[in-house]
Amino acid sequence: MKIRFTSFAKMALLAGVIAFGAACKSKPKEPKGEEEIKVYCSGKEFMSDKKFFRANAVGESLDQATAKKKAQANAKQDLAAAINTTIKAVTDNYVNSREFNNKEEVRERFESLSREVINQELAGVRTICERTFKTAEGKYKTYIAIEQGADDLVESINERLSKEEQLKIDYDYEKFKENFDKEMEKFGN
């Protein structure tokens, strides 16, 4: 017995084969012996951008509060490192662009004051994601993401630098902010 397909039936069959092939291809296979791990509070929406410094971390402990404290401490350490790196670049660019006679002394003072401000500001970071789980071993595991507003940070630095008698004469907020904004734009890319 011969089966005849109409052109509509042929099109429907072809569409079904293409859809099945696409469905099979859409789920990539993990390399043999490997399993993908879901890391909560991470990903693109938890990365630094031009408006916020962000960091995330994980803490694990038999005690739930300790797991959270470990996650917070690790995230703050990562956040401070990112801020320090950015502030160092801003300070170097700012001091070099201003061409002060006492560059090295000014750079050291800027960096010292910036570190003090960063330490103060880290006390006010905002938690943007927190997830806690209990593992099969009975431990608590906390995933956390935190952020610090870039504008808040630069305002605190400005306030502190403008009060510093030795730097007040040479300090130009607009130039400092311009350099800061250029560094923050790098996060947007």
CNS distance restraints for C-alpha pairs under 8 A (distance, minus, plus):
assign (resid   5 and name CA) (resid   9 and name CA) 5.70 0.50 0.50
assign (resid   5 and name CA) (resid  10 and name CA) 6.13 0.50 0.50
assign (resid   6 and name CA) (resid  10 and name CA) 6.26 0.50 0.50
assign (resid   7 and name CA) (resid  11 and name CA) 6.19 0.50 0.50
assign (resid   8 and name CA) (resid  12 and name CA) 6.18 0.50 0.50
assign (resid   9 and name CA) (resid  13 and name CA) 6.08 0.50 0.50
assign (resid  10 and name CA) (resid  14 and name CA) 6.10 0.50 0.50
assign (resid  11 and name CA) (resid  15 and name CA) 6.06 0.50 0.50
assign (resid  12 and name CA) (resid  16 and name CA) 6.16 0.50 0.50
assign (resid  13 and name CA) (resid  17 and name CA) 6.28 0.50 0.50
assign (resid  14 and name CA) (resid  18 and name CA) 6.22 0.50 0.50
assign (resid  15 and name CA) (resid  19 and name CA) 6.08 0.50 0.50
assign (resid  16 and name CA) (resid  20 and name CA) 6.07 0.50 0.50
assign (resid  17 and name CA) (resid  21 and name CA) 6.15 0.50 0.50
assign (resid  18 and name CA) (resid  22 and name CA) 6.12 0.50 0.50
assign (resid  19 and name CA) (resid  23 and name CA) 6.11 0.50 0.50
assign (resid  20 and name CA) (resid  24 and name CA) 6.27 0.50 0.50
assign (resid  21 and name CA) (resid  25 and name CA) 6.29 0.50 0.50
assign (resid  22 and name CA) (resid  26 and name CA) 6.04 0.50 0.50
assign (resid  23 and name CA) (resid  27 and name CA) 7.20 0.50 0.50
assign (resid  30 and name CA) (resid  34 and name CA) 6.15 0.50 0.50
assign (resid  30 and name CA) (resid  35 and name CA) 6.44 0.50 0.50
assign (resid  30 and name CA) (resid  36 and name CA) 7.16 0.50 0.50
assign (resid  31 and name CA) (resid  35 and name CA) 7.87 0.50 0.50
assign (resid  39 and name CA) (resid 143 and name CA) 7.78 0.50 0.50
assign (resid  40 and name CA) (resid 131 and name CA) 7.02 0.50 0.50
assign (resid  40 and name CA) (resid 143 and name CA) 5.96 0.50 0.50
assign (resid  40 and name CA) (resid 144 and name CA) 7.77 0.50 0.50
assign (resid  41 and name CA) (resid  46 and name CA) 6.71 0.50 0.50
assign (resid  41 and name CA) (resid  56 and name CA) 6.65 0.50 0.50
assign (resid  41 and name CA) (resid 129 and name CA) 5.52 0.50 0.50
assign (resid  41 and name CA) (resid 130 and name CA) 6.73 0.50 0.50
assign (resid  41 and name CA) (resid 131 and name CA) 7.45 0.50 0.50
assign (resid  41 and name CA) (resid 143 and name CA) 6.12 0.50 0.50
assign (resid  41 and name CA) (resid 144 and name CA) 5.79 0.50 0.50
assign (resid  41 and name CA) (resid 145 and name CA) 5.55 0.50 0.50
assign (resid  42 and name CA) (resid  46 and name CA) 5.42 0.50 0.50
assign (resid  42 and name CA) (resid  47 and name CA) 7.56 0.50 0.50
assign (resid  42 and name CA) (resid  56 and name CA) 6.44 0.50 0.50
assign (resid  42 and name CA) (resid 145 and name CA) 7.19 0.50 0.50
assign (resid  43 and name CA) (resid  47 and name CA) 6.70 0.50 0.50
assign (resid  46 and name CA) (resid  54 and name CA) 6.33 0.50 0.50
assign (resid  46 and name CA) (resid  55 and name CA) 7.08 0.50 0.50
assign (resid  46 and name CA) (resid  56 and name CA) 7.38 0.50 0.50
assign (resid  46 and name CA) (resid 145 and name CA) 6.74 0.50 0.50
assign (resid  47 and name CA) (resid  53 and name CA) 7.62 0.50 0.50
assign (resid  47 and name CA) (resid  54 and name CA) 5.53 0.50 0.50
assign (resid  47 and name CA) (resid  55 and name CA) 6.76 0.50 0.50
assign (resid  48 and name CA) (resid  52 and name CA) 5.60 0.50 0.50
assign (resid  48 and name CA) (resid  53 and name CA) 4.59 0.50 0.50
assign (resid  48 and name CA) (resid  54 and name CA) 4.62 0.50 0.50
assign (resid  48 and name CA) (resid  55 and name CA) 7.33 0.50 0.50
assign (resid  48 and name CA) (resid 187 and name CA) 6.13 0.50 0.50
assign (resid  49 and name CA) (resid  53 and name CA) 6.54 0.50 0.50
assign (resid  49 and name CA) (resid  54 and name CA) 7.86 0.50 0.50
assign (resid  49 and name CA) (resid 184 and name CA) 6.93 0.50 0.50
assign (resid  49 and name CA) (resid 185 and name CA) 7.55 0.50 0.50
assign (resid  49 and name CA) (resid 187 and name CA) 4.59 0.50 0.50
assign (resid  49 and name CA) (resid 188 and name CA) 5.15 0.50 0.50
assign (resid  50 and name CA) (resid 150 and name CA) 7.44 0.50 0.50
assign (resid  50 and name CA) (resid 181 and name CA) 7.62 0.50 0.50
assign (resid  50 and name CA) (resid 184 and name CA) 4.52 0.50 0.50
assign (resid  50 and name CA) (resid 185 and name CA) 5.22 0.50 0.50
assign (resid  50 and name CA) (resid 186 and name CA) 7.34 0.50 0.50
assign (resid  50 and name CA) (resid 187 and name CA) 5.53 0.50 0.50
assign (resid  50 and name CA) (resid 188 and name CA) 5.57 0.50 0.50
assign (resid  51 and name CA) (resid 149 and name CA) 6.15 0.50 0.50
assign (resid  51 and name CA) (resid 150 and name CA) 5.38 0.50 0.50
assign (resid  51 and name CA) (resid 151 and name CA) 7.12 0.50 0.50
assign (resid  51 and name CA) (resid 184 and name CA) 7.36 0.50 0.50
assign (resid  52 and name CA) (resid 147 and name CA) 6.16 0.50 0.50
assign (resid  52 and name CA) (resid 148 and name CA) 5.59 0.50 0.50
assign (resid  52 and name CA) (resid 149 and name CA) 4.57 0.50 0.50
assign (resid  52 and name CA) (resid 150 and name CA) 5.12 0.50 0.50
assign (resid  53 and name CA) (resid  79 and name CA) 6.80 0.50 0.50
assign (resid  53 and name CA) (resid  82 and name CA) 7.41 0.50 0.50
assign (resid  53 and name CA) (resid  83 and name CA) 7.00 0.50 0.50
assign (resid  53 and name CA) (resid 147 and name CA) 5.47 0.50 0.50
assign (resid  53 and name CA) (resid 148 and name CA) 5.22 0.50 0.50
assign (resid  53 and name CA) (resid 149 and name CA) 6.40 0.50 0.50
assign (resid  53 and name CA) (resid 150 and name CA) 6.45 0.50 0.50
assign (resid  54 and name CA) (resid  79 and name CA) 6.19 0.50 0.50
assign (resid  54 and name CA) (resid 145 and name CA) 7.08 0.50 0.50
assign (resid  54 and name CA) (resid 146 and name CA) 5.63 0.50 0.50
assign (resid  54 and name CA) (resid 147 and name CA) 4.29 0.50 0.50
assign (resid  54 and name CA) (resid 148 and name CA) 6.55 0.50 0.50
assign (resid  55 and name CA) (resid  75 and name CA) 5.41 0.50 0.50
assign (resid  55 and name CA) (resid  76 and name CA) 7.25 0.50 0.50
assign (resid  55 and name CA) (resid  78 and name CA) 6.00 0.50 0.50
assign (resid  55 and name CA) (resid  79 and name CA) 5.21 0.50 0.50
assign (resid  55 and name CA) (resid 145 and name CA) 5.64 0.50 0.50
assign (resid  55 and name CA) (resid 146 and name CA) 5.57 0.50 0.50
assign (resid  55 and name CA) (resid 147 and name CA) 6.56 0.50 0.50
assign (resid  56 and name CA) (resid  71 and name CA) 7.98 0.50 0.50
assign (resid  56 and name CA) (resid  74 and name CA) 7.86 0.50 0.50
assign (resid  56 and name CA) (resid  75 and name CA) 5.03 0.50 0.50
assign (resid  56 and name CA) (resid  78 and name CA) 7.68 0.50 0.50
assign (resid  56 and name CA) (resid 143 and name CA) 7.43 0.50 0.50
assign (resid  56 and name CA) (resid 144 and name CA) 5.49 0.50 0.50
assign (resid  56 and name CA) (resid 145 and name CA) 4.05 0.50 0.50
assign (resid  56 and name CA) (resid 146 and name CA) 6.29 0.50 0.50
assign (resid  57 and name CA) (resid  71 and name CA) 5.30 0.50 0.50
assign (resid  57 and name CA) (resid  72 and name CA) 7.25 0.50 0.50
assign (resid  57 and name CA) (resid  74 and name CA) 5.81 0.50 0.50
assign (resid  57 and name CA) (resid  75 and name CA) 4.95 0.50 0.50
assign (resid  57 and name CA) (resid 143 and name CA) 5.96 0.50 0.50
assign (resid  57 and name CA) (resid 144 and name CA) 5.59 0.50 0.50
assign (resid  57 and name CA) (resid 145 and name CA) 6.60 0.50 0.50
assign (resid  58 and name CA) (resid  70 and name CA) 7.33 0.50 0.50
assign (resid  58 and name CA) (resid  71 and name CA) 4.66 0.50 0.50
assign (resid  58 and name CA) (resid  74 and name CA) 7.43 0.50 0.50
assign (resid  58 and name CA) (resid  75 and name CA) 7.96 0.50 0.50
assign (resid  58 and name CA) (resid 141 and name CA) 6.97 0.50 0.50
assign (resid  58 and name CA) (resid 142 and name CA) 5.59 0.50 0.50
assign (resid  58 and name CA) (resid 143 and name CA) 4.54 0.50 0.50
assign (resid  58 and name CA) (resid 144 and name CA) 6.37 0.50 0.50
assign (resid  59 and name CA) (resid  66 and name CA) 7.85 0.50 0.50
assign (resid  59 and name CA) (resid  67 and name CA) 4.63 0.50 0.50
assign (resid  59 and name CA) (resid  68 and name CA) 6.06 0.50 0.50
assign (resid  59 and name CA) (resid  69 and name CA) 7.30 0.50 0.50
assign (resid  59 and name CA) (resid  70 and name CA) 4.69 0.50 0.50
assign (resid  59 and name CA) (resid  71 and name CA) 4.04 0.50 0.50
assign (resid  59 and name CA) (resid  72 and name CA) 7.78 0.50 0.50
assign (resid  59 and name CA) (resid  74 and name CA) 7.77 0.50 0.50
assign (resid  59 and name CA) (resid 141 and name CA) 5.71 0.50 0.50
assign (resid  59 and name CA) (resid 142 and name CA) 5.22 0.50 0.50
assign (resid  59 and name CA) (resid 143 and name CA) 6.65 0.50 0.50
assign (resid  60 and name CA) (resid  66 and name CA) 7.60 0.50 0.50
assign (resid  60 and name CA) (resid  67 and name CA) 4.52 0.50 0.50
assign (resid  60 and name CA) (resid  68 and name CA) 7.74 0.50 0.50
assign (resid  60 and name CA) (resid  70 and name CA) 7.12 0.50 0.50
assign (resid  60 and name CA) (resid  71 and name CA) 7.67 0.50 0.50
assign (resid  60 and name CA) (resid 139 and name CA) 6.69 0.50 0.50
assign (resid  60 and name CA) (resid 140 and name CA) 5.57 0.50 0.50
assign (resid  60 and name CA) (resid 141 and name CA) 4.39 0.50 0.50
assign (resid  60 and name CA) (resid 142 and name CA) 6.38 0.50 0.50
assign (resid  61 and name CA) (resid  66 and name CA) 6.06 0.50 0.50
assign (resid  61 and name CA) (resid  67 and name CA) 4.79 0.50 0.50
assign (resid  61 and name CA) (resid 139 and name CA) 5.43 0.50 0.50
assign (resid  61 and name CA) (resid 140 and name CA) 5.39 0.50 0.50
assign (resid  61 and name CA) (resid 141 and name CA) 6.69 0.50 0.50
assign (resid  62 and name CA) (resid  66 and name CA) 7.78 0.50 0.50
assign (resid  62 and name CA) (resid  67 and name CA) 7.54 0.50 0.50
assign (resid  62 and name CA) (resid 138 and name CA) 6.83 0.50 0.50
assign (resid  62 and name CA) (resid 139 and name CA) 4.40 0.50 0.50
assign (resid  62 and name CA) (resid 140 and name CA) 5.77 0.50 0.50
assign (resid  63 and name CA) (resid  67 and name CA) 6.30 0.50 0.50
assign (resid  63 and name CA) (resid 139 and name CA) 7.14 0.50 0.50
assign (resid  63 and name CA) (resid 140 and name CA) 6.45 0.50 0.50
assign (resid  64 and name CA) (resid  68 and name CA) 6.48 0.50 0.50
assign (resid  64 and name CA) (resid 139 and name CA) 7.88 0.50 0.50
assign (resid  64 and name CA) (resid 140 and name CA) 5.32 0.50 0.50
assign (resid  64 and name CA) (resid 141 and name CA) 7.60 0.50 0.50
assign (resid  65 and name CA) (resid  69 and name CA) 6.21 0.50 0.50
assign (resid  66 and name CA) (resid  70 and name CA) 6.05 0.50 0.50
assign (resid  67 and name CA) (resid  71 and name CA) 6.28 0.50 0.50
assign (resid  67 and name CA) (resid 140 and name CA) 6.10 0.50 0.50
assign (resid  67 and name CA) (resid 141 and name CA) 5.92 0.50 0.50
assign (resid  67 and name CA) (resid 142 and name CA) 5.75 0.50 0.50
assign (resid  68 and name CA) (resid  72 and name CA) 6.12 0.50 0.50
assign (resid  68 and name CA) (resid 141 and name CA) 7.77 0.50 0.50
assign (resid  68 and name CA) (resid 142 and name CA) 5.49 0.50 0.50
assign (resid  68 and name CA) (resid 143 and name CA) 7.88 0.50 0.50
assign (resid  68 and name CA) (resid 144 and name CA) 7.97 0.50 0.50
assign (resid  69 and name CA) (resid  73 and name CA) 6.00 0.50 0.50
assign (resid  70 and name CA) (resid  74 and name CA) 6.09 0.50 0.50
assign (resid  71 and name CA) (resid  75 and name CA) 6.07 0.50 0.50
assign (resid  71 and name CA) (resid 142 and name CA) 6.30 0.50 0.50
assign (resid  71 and name CA) (resid 143 and name CA) 6.48 0.50 0.50
assign (resid  71 and name CA) (resid 144 and name CA) 6.14 0.50 0.50
assign (resid  72 and name CA) (resid  76 and name CA) 6.03 0.50 0.50
assign (resid  72 and name CA) (resid 144 and name CA) 6.79 0.50 0.50
assign (resid  73 and name CA) (resid  77 and name CA) 6.10 0.50 0.50
assign (resid  74 and name CA) (resid  78 and name CA) 6.28 0.50 0.50
assign (resid  75 and name CA) (resid  79 and name CA) 6.04 0.50 0.50
assign (resid  75 and name CA) (resid 144 and name CA) 7.32 0.50 0.50
assign (resid  75 and name CA) (resid 145 and name CA) 6.89 0.50 0.50
assign (resid  75 and name CA) (resid 146 and name CA) 6.87 0.50 0.50
assign (resid  76 and name CA) (resid  80 and name CA) 5.96 0.50 0.50
assign (resid  76 and name CA) (resid 122 and name CA) 7.03 0.50 0.50
assign (resid  76 and name CA) (resid 146 and name CA) 7.66 0.50 0.50
assign (resid  77 and name CA) (resid  81 and name CA) 6.23 0.50 0.50
assign (resid  78 and name CA) (resid  82 and name CA) 6.31 0.50 0.50
assign (resid  79 and name CA) (resid  83 and name CA) 6.19 0.50 0.50
assign (resid  79 and name CA) (resid 147 and name CA) 7.76 0.50 0.50
assign (resid  80 and name CA) (resid  84 and name CA) 5.92 0.50 0.50
assign (resid  80 and name CA) (resid 118 and name CA) 7.14 0.50 0.50
assign (resid  80 and name CA) (resid 119 and name CA) 7.89 0.50 0.50
assign (resid  80 and name CA) (resid 122 and name CA) 7.42 0.50 0.50
assign (resid  81 and name CA) (resid  85 and name CA) 6.14 0.50 0.50
assign (resid  82 and name CA) (resid  86 and name CA) 6.33 0.50 0.50
assign (resid  83 and name CA) (resid  87 and name CA) 6.00 0.50 0.50
assign (resid  83 and name CA) (resid 118 and name CA) 7.57 0.50 0.50
assign (resid  84 and name CA) (resid  88 and name CA) 5.96 0.50 0.50
assign (resid  84 and name CA) (resid 115 and name CA) 7.26 0.50 0.50
assign (resid  84 and name CA) (resid 118 and name CA) 7.82 0.50 0.50
assign (resid  85 and name CA) (resid  89 and name CA) 6.41 0.50 0.50
assign (resid  86 and name CA) (resid  90 and name CA) 6.20 0.50 0.50
assign (resid  86 and name CA) (resid 180 and name CA) 7.96 0.50 0.50
assign (resid  86 and name CA) (resid 183 and name CA) 6.55 0.50 0.50
assign (resid  86 and name CA) (resid 184 and name CA) 7.83 0.50 0.50
assign (resid  87 and name CA) (resid  91 and name CA) 5.90 0.50 0.50
assign (resid  87 and name CA) (resid 111 and name CA) 7.73 0.50 0.50
assign (resid  87 and name CA) (resid 114 and name CA) 7.25 0.50 0.50
assign (resid  87 and name CA) (resid 180 and name CA) 7.53 0.50 0.50
assign (resid  88 and name CA) (resid  92 and name CA) 6.05 0.50 0.50
assign (resid  88 and name CA) (resid 111 and name CA) 6.84 0.50 0.50
assign (resid  89 and name CA) (resid  93 and name CA) 6.14 0.50 0.50
assign (resid  89 and name CA) (resid 183 and name CA) 7.46 0.50 0.50
assign (resid  90 and name CA) (resid  94 and name CA) 5.88 0.50 0.50
assign (resid  90 and name CA) (resid 176 and name CA) 7.38 0.50 0.50
assign (resid  90 and name CA) (resid 179 and name CA) 5.51 0.50 0.50
assign (resid  90 and name CA) (resid 180 and name CA) 5.45 0.50 0.50
assign (resid  90 and name CA) (resid 183 and name CA) 6.73 0.50 0.50
assign (resid  91 and name CA) (resid  95 and name CA) 5.93 0.50 0.50
assign (resid  91 and name CA) (resid 107 and name CA) 6.69 0.50 0.50
assign (resid  91 and name CA) (resid 110 and name CA) 6.76 0.50 0.50
assign (resid  91 and name CA) (resid 111 and name CA) 7.00 0.50 0.50
assign (resid  91 and name CA) (resid 176 and name CA) 7.84 0.50 0.50
assign (resid  92 and name CA) (resid  96 and name CA) 6.00 0.50 0.50
assign (resid  92 and name CA) (resid 107 and name CA) 6.98 0.50 0.50
assign (resid  93 and name CA) (resid  97 and name CA) 5.92 0.50 0.50
assign (resid  93 and name CA) (resid 179 and name CA) 6.73 0.50 0.50
assign (resid  94 and name CA) (resid  98 and name CA) 6.12 0.50 0.50
assign (resid  94 and name CA) (resid 175 and name CA) 6.99 0.50 0.50
assign (resid  94 and name CA) (resid 176 and name CA) 5.87 0.50 0.50
assign (resid  94 and name CA) (resid 179 and name CA) 6.32 0.50 0.50
assign (resid  95 and name CA) (resid  99 and name CA) 6.19 0.50 0.50
assign (resid  95 and name CA) (resid 100 and name CA) 6.81 0.50 0.50
assign (resid  95 and name CA) (resid 103 and name CA) 6.52 0.50 0.50
assign (resid  95 and name CA) (resid 106 and name CA) 7.33 0.50 0.50
assign (resid  95 and name CA) (resid 107 and name CA) 6.37 0.50 0.50
assign (resid  96 and name CA) (resid 100 and name CA) 7.62 0.50 0.50
assign (resid  96 and name CA) (resid 103 and name CA) 7.57 0.50 0.50
assign (resid  99 and name CA) (resid 103 and name CA) 6.94 0.50 0.50
assign (resid 100 and name CA) (resid 106 and name CA) 7.70 0.50 0.50
assign (resid 100 and name CA) (resid 170 and name CA) 7.79 0.50 0.50
assign (resid 102 and name CA) (resid 106 and name CA) 6.17 0.50 0.50
assign (resid 103 and name CA) (resid 107 and name CA) 5.93 0.50 0.50
assign (resid 104 and name CA) (resid 108 and name CA) 6.14 0.50 0.50
assign (resid 105 and name CA) (resid 109 and name CA) 6.18 0.50 0.50
assign (resid 106 and name CA) (resid 110 and name CA) 6.03 0.50 0.50
assign (resid 106 and name CA) (resid 167 and name CA) 7.26 0.50 0.50
assign (resid 107 and name CA) (resid 111 and name CA) 6.10 0.50 0.50
assign (resid 108 and name CA) (resid 112 and name CA) 6.04 0.50 0.50
assign (resid 109 and name CA) (resid 113 and name CA) 6.10 0.50 0.50
assign (resid 110 and name CA) (resid 114 and name CA) 5.96 0.50 0.50
assign (resid 110 and name CA) (resid 161 and name CA) 7.51 0.50 0.50
assign (resid 111 and name CA) (resid 115 and name CA) 6.10 0.50 0.50
assign (resid 112 and name CA) (resid 116 and name CA) 6.42 0.50 0.50
assign (resid 113 and name CA) (resid 117 and name CA) 6.27 0.50 0.50
assign (resid 113 and name CA) (resid 157 and name CA) 7.54 0.50 0.50
assign (resid 113 and name CA) (resid 160 and name CA) 7.20 0.50 0.50
assign (resid 113 and name CA) (resid 161 and name CA) 7.13 0.50 0.50
assign (resid 114 and name CA) (resid 118 and name CA) 6.07 0.50 0.50
assign (resid 114 and name CA) (resid 157 and name CA) 6.13 0.50 0.50
assign (resid 115 and name CA) (resid 119 and name CA) 6.17 0.50 0.50
assign (resid 116 and name CA) (resid 120 and name CA) 6.37 0.50 0.50
assign (resid 117 and name CA) (resid 121 and name CA) 6.03 0.50 0.50
assign (resid 117 and name CA) (resid 153 and name CA) 7.77 0.50 0.50
assign (resid 117 and name CA) (resid 156 and name CA) 6.55 0.50 0.50
assign (resid 117 and name CA) (resid 157 and name CA) 6.08 0.50 0.50
assign (resid 117 and name CA) (resid 160 and name CA) 7.56 0.50 0.50
assign (resid 118 and name CA) (resid 122 and name CA) 6.04 0.50 0.50
assign (resid 118 and name CA) (resid 153 and name CA) 7.34 0.50 0.50
assign (resid 119 and name CA) (resid 123 and name CA) 7.09 0.50 0.50
assign (resid 120 and name CA) (resid 124 and name CA) 7.66 0.50 0.50
assign (resid 121 and name CA) (resid 125 and name CA) 6.96 0.50 0.50
assign (resid 121 and name CA) (resid 148 and name CA) 7.89 0.50 0.50
assign (resid 121 and name CA) (resid 153 and name CA) 6.86 0.50 0.50
assign (resid 121 and name CA) (resid 156 and name CA) 7.97 0.50 0.50
assign (resid 122 and name CA) (resid 148 and name CA) 7.49 0.50 0.50
assign (resid 124 and name CA) (resid 148 and name CA) 7.73 0.50 0.50
assign (resid 125 and name CA) (resid 146 and name CA) 6.45 0.50 0.50
assign (resid 125 and name CA) (resid 147 and name CA) 5.73 0.50 0.50
assign (resid 125 and name CA) (resid 148 and name CA) 5.15 0.50 0.50
assign (resid 126 and name CA) (resid 146 and name CA) 5.48 0.50 0.50
assign (resid 126 and name CA) (resid 147 and name CA) 5.38 0.50 0.50
assign (resid 126 and name CA) (resid 148 and name CA) 6.52 0.50 0.50
assign (resid 127 and name CA) (resid 144 and name CA) 7.27 0.50 0.50
assign (resid 127 and name CA) (resid 145 and name CA) 5.96 0.50 0.50
assign (resid 127 and name CA) (resid 146 and name CA) 4.34 0.50 0.50
assign (resid 127 and name CA) (resid 147 and name CA) 6.51 0.50 0.50
assign (resid 128 and name CA) (resid 144 and name CA) 7.72 0.50 0.50
assign (resid 128 and name CA) (resid 145 and name CA) 5.61 0.50 0.50
assign (resid 128 and name CA) (resid 146 and name CA) 5.40 0.50 0.50
assign (resid 128 and name CA) (resid 147 and name CA) 6.86 0.50 0.50
assign (resid 129 and name CA) (resid 143 and name CA) 7.75 0.50 0.50
assign (resid 129 and name CA) (resid 144 and name CA) 5.45 0.50 0.50
assign (resid 129 and name CA) (resid 145 and name CA) 5.00 0.50 0.50
assign (resid 129 and name CA) (resid 146 and name CA) 7.05 0.50 0.50
assign (resid 130 and name CA) (resid 142 and name CA) 6.98 0.50 0.50
assign (resid 130 and name CA) (resid 143 and name CA) 5.60 0.50 0.50
assign (resid 130 and name CA) (resid 144 and name CA) 4.43 0.50 0.50
assign (resid 130 and name CA) (resid 145 and name CA) 6.56 0.50 0.50
assign (resid 131 and name CA) (resid 142 and name CA) 5.64 0.50 0.50
assign (resid 131 and name CA) (resid 143 and name CA) 5.16 0.50 0.50
assign (resid 131 and name CA) (resid 144 and name CA) 6.56 0.50 0.50
assign (resid 132 and name CA) (resid 140 and name CA) 6.82 0.50 0.50
assign (resid 132 and name CA) (resid 141 and name CA) 5.54 0.50 0.50
assign (resid 132 and name CA) (resid 142 and name CA) 4.27 0.50 0.50
assign (resid 132 and name CA) (resid 143 and name CA) 6.33 0.50 0.50
assign (resid 133 and name CA) (resid 140 and name CA) 5.68 0.50 0.50
assign (resid 133 and name CA) (resid 141 and name CA) 5.16 0.50 0.50
assign (resid 133 and name CA) (resid 142 and name CA) 6.43 0.50 0.50
assign (resid 134 and name CA) (resid 138 and name CA) 5.98 0.50 0.50
assign (resid 134 and name CA) (resid 139 and name CA) 5.57 0.50 0.50
assign (resid 134 and name CA) (resid 140 and name CA) 4.53 0.50 0.50
assign (resid 134 and name CA) (resid 141 and name CA) 6.13 0.50 0.50
assign (resid 135 and name CA) (resid 139 and name CA) 5.27 0.50 0.50
assign (resid 135 and name CA) (resid 140 and name CA) 6.22 0.50 0.50
assign (resid 135 and name CA) (resid 141 and name CA) 6.99 0.50 0.50
assign (resid 148 and name CA) (resid 152 and name CA) 7.65 0.50 0.50
assign (resid 148 and name CA) (resid 153 and name CA) 7.49 0.50 0.50
assign (resid 149 and name CA) (resid 153 and name CA) 6.38 0.50 0.50
assign (resid 150 and name CA) (resid 154 and name CA) 6.24 0.50 0.50
assign (resid 151 and name CA) (resid 155 and name CA) 6.06 0.50 0.50
assign (resid 152 and name CA) (resid 156 and name CA) 6.26 0.50 0.50
assign (resid 153 and name CA) (resid 157 and name CA) 6.26 0.50 0.50
assign (resid 154 and name CA) (resid 158 and name CA) 6.01 0.50 0.50
assign (resid 154 and name CA) (resid 177 and name CA) 7.27 0.50 0.50
assign (resid 154 and name CA) (resid 180 and name CA) 7.71 0.50 0.50
assign (resid 155 and name CA) (resid 159 and name CA) 6.09 0.50 0.50
assign (resid 156 and name CA) (resid 160 and name CA) 6.24 0.50 0.50
assign (resid 157 and name CA) (resid 161 and name CA) 5.97 0.50 0.50
assign (resid 158 and name CA) (resid 162 and name CA) 5.90 0.50 0.50
assign (resid 158 and name CA) (resid 173 and name CA) 6.58 0.50 0.50
assign (resid 159 and name CA) (resid 163 and name CA) 6.51 0.50 0.50
assign (resid 160 and name CA) (resid 164 and name CA) 6.60 0.50 0.50
assign (resid 161 and name CA) (resid 167 and name CA) 6.79 0.50 0.50
assign (resid 161 and name CA) (resid 168 and name CA) 6.98 0.50 0.50
assign (resid 161 and name CA) (resid 171 and name CA) 7.42 0.50 0.50
assign (resid 162 and name CA) (resid 167 and name CA) 7.23 0.50 0.50
assign (resid 162 and name CA) (resid 168 and name CA) 5.31 0.50 0.50
assign (resid 162 and name CA) (resid 171 and name CA) 6.94 0.50 0.50
assign (resid 163 and name CA) (resid 168 and name CA) 6.65 0.50 0.50
assign (resid 164 and name CA) (resid 168 and name CA) 5.74 0.50 0.50
assign (resid 165 and name CA) (resid 169 and name CA) 7.50 0.50 0.50
assign (resid 167 and name CA) (resid 171 and name CA) 5.70 0.50 0.50
assign (resid 172 and name CA) (resid 176 and name CA) 6.26 0.50 0.50
assign (resid 173 and name CA) (resid 177 and name CA) 5.94 0.50 0.50
assign (resid 174 and name CA) (resid 178 and name CA) 6.03 0.50 0.50
assign (resid 175 and name CA) (resid 179 and name CA) 6.33 0.50 0.50
assign (resid 176 and name CA) (resid 180 and name CA) 6.17 0.50 0.50
assign (resid 177 and name CA) (resid 181 and name CA) 5.98 0.50 0.50
assign (resid 178 and name CA) (resid 182 and name CA) 6.29 0.50 0.50
assign (resid 179 and name CA) (resid 183 and name CA) 6.45 0.50 0.50
assign (resid 180 and name CA) (resid 184 and name CA) 6.28 0.50 0.50
assign (resid 181 and name CA) (resid 185 and name CA) 6.13 0.50 0.50
assign (resid 182 and name CA) (resid 186 and name CA) 6.95 0.50 0.50
assign (resid 183 and name CA) (resid 187 and name CA) 7.60 0.50 0.50
assign (resid 184 and name CA) (resid 188 and name CA) 7.28 0.50 0.50
assign (resid 185 and name CA) (resid 189 and name CA) 7.02 0.50 0.50
